[in-house]
């Protein structure tokens, strides 16, 4: 849906406009795993080269990734997450945990391990009191939160 067709101001919609396509999120996944070369991203995601090129350009223009030259002859680049892109890894982790719970409950294909050795489990907490923000314990506010 075009941005001007969304009647509600919403950061979720704006974020999805930038990163919400399948190949964009899978490219971010690969970059979060340390895979930065175009051919590797194509191989690991199954994206077509032309679609992946378009998605990477959009992510670069949106400040999510940056290109770094690694070869002059021929000129080649690899991709890296920007600090804003690294923040999206938290979103991917939440999506992964949802998928593990609802699509792969018996055998999650990937787990994220913390440096302490334990598995990572994302949690949304109140930045004031530190309590977990569970459904029903919070409500939307702001100019886009009208009913």
Secondary structure, DSSP 8 states (H G I E B T S, - for coil): --GGG--S--HHHHHHHHH-SHHHHHHHHHHHTT--BHHHHHHHH---HHHHHHHHHHHHHTTSEEEEEEEETTEEEEEEE-HHHHHHHHHHHHHHHHHHHHT-SS--S---B-TTSSB-----B-TTT--B--TTS----STT---
